[in-house]
Amino acid sequence: DVQMVETGGGSVQAGGSLRLSCVASGLIFSRCGMAWFRQAPGKEREWLSNLNRDGTSIYADAVKGRFTIYRDNAKNTLYLQMNSLKWEDTAVYYCKVCLNWGQGTQVTISS
């Protein structure tokens, strides 16, 4: 069975940083396309970034230049480094590896 475990969420002040991690097991991690999404209260789930199998990445305009997606195949782990956090980044963050979703981790930014 595929298992996904997200960690790294928390509460930080605006301007701060967080790194989210998503550990996946039960799949061939290195062959997967990967992505991060988020969902703020009362809003639809929002795509943030894709990391393709060839290592290329793309970002939504809302996070471009502030967030970085990367992976460690040896650890079966996907990361999202988030810098210069803003109040509007407050949301539950979800990873997606191949077609599998993480459980979500809460990120709260205080102004």
DALINKA-V847286 format. One record per residue. RES is the residue in one letter. SS is DSSP state (a for helix, b for strand, c for the rest). PSI is psi in degrees with one decimal (NA if undefined). D_FIRST is the distance of its C-alpha to the first C-alpha in whole Angstrom. Layout:
res = [RES & RES]
ss = [SS & SS]
psi = [PSI & PSI]
d_first = [D_FIRST & D_FIRST]
//
This chain:
res = [D & V & Q & M & V & E & T & G & G & G & S & V & Q & A & G & G & S & L & R & L & S & C & V & A & S & G & L & I & F & S & R & C & G & M & A & W & F & R & Q & A & P & G & K & E & R & E & W & L & S & N & L & N & R & D & G & T & S & I & Y & A & D & A & V & K & G & R & F & T & I & Y & R & D & N & A & K & N & T & L & Y & L & Q & M & N & S & L & K & W & E & D & T & A & V & Y & Y & C & K & V & C & L & N & W & G & Q & G & T & Q & V & T & I & S & S]
ss = [c & c & b & b & b & b & b & c & c & b & b & b & b & c & c & c & c & b & b & b & b & b & b & b & b & c & c & c & a & a & a & c & c & b & b & b & b & b & b & c & c & c & c & c & c & b & b & b & b & b & b & c & c & c & c & c & b & b & b & c & c & c & c & c & c & c & b & b & b & b & b & b & a & a & a & c & b & b & b & b & b & b & c & c & c & c & a & a & a & c & b & b & b & b & b & b & b & c & c & b & b & c & c & c & b & b & b & b & b & b & c]
psi = [146.7 & 134.0 & 138.4 & 129.6 & 119.3 & 140.8 & 168.9 & -9.2 & 171.0 & -165.4 & 128.3 & 162.4 & 155.9 & 138.1 & -12.6 & -173.5 & 153.9 & 153.2 & 122.4 & 144.5 & 148.8 & 107.8 & 128.2 & 139.4 & 159.5 & 13.5 & 168.5 & 89.2 & -43.1 & -15.8 & 2.7 & 142.7 & 151.6 & 157.3 & 162.2 & 142.4 & 169.3 & 158.8 & 115.5 & 157.8 & 129.4 & 5.3 & 163.3 & 159.7 & 136.3 & 129.0 & 139.0 & -46.5 & 146.2 & 142.7 & 112.9 & 166.3 & -27.5 & 3.3 & -7.1 & 152.1 & 153.1 & 155.5 & 149.7 & 151.0 & -31.9 & -23.2 & -4.2 & 131.9 & -12.8 & -34.0 & 147.7 & 127.5 & 136.6 & 169.5 & 157.1 & 101.1 & -31.0 & -26.5 & 3.9 & 42.4 & 133.6 & 141.0 & 156.2 & 107.7 & 123.4 & 117.5 & 164.5 & 49.2 & 145.2 & 161.5 & -38.3 & -3.3 & -5.2 & 123.6 & 172.5 & 128.8 & 136.3 & 137.4 & 157.7 & 121.6 & 122.3 & -119.0 & 17.5 & 134.1 & 143.6 & 174.0 & -12.7 & 145.7 & 135.6 & 131.7 & 125.1 & 125.1 & 126.3 & 142.1 & NA]
d_first = [0 & 4 & 6 & 10 & 13 & 17 & 20 & 23 & 25 & 28 & 32 & 34 & 38 & 38 & 39 & 36 & 33 & 29 & 26 & 23 & 20 & 16 & 14 & 10 & 8 & 5 & 8 & 12 & 13 & 17 & 17 & 16 & 18 & 18 & 20 & 21 & 23 & 24 & 26 & 29 & 30 & 32 & 31 & 28 & 25 & 27 & 25 & 26 & 25 & 24 & 23 & 23 & 22 & 25 & 26 & 28 & 27 & 29 & 30 & 31 & 35 & 34 & 32 & 34 & 36 & 34 & 30 & 29 & 25 & 24 & 21 & 21 & 19 & 19 & 18 & 15 & 17 & 18 & 22 & 24 & 28 & 30 & 34 & 37 & 35 & 36 & 37 & 35 & 32 & 31 & 28 & 24 & 22 & 19 & 17 & 15 & 14 & 14 & 13 & 11 & 13 & 14 & 15 & 19 & 21 & 25 & 28 & 31 & 34 & 38 & 41]
//
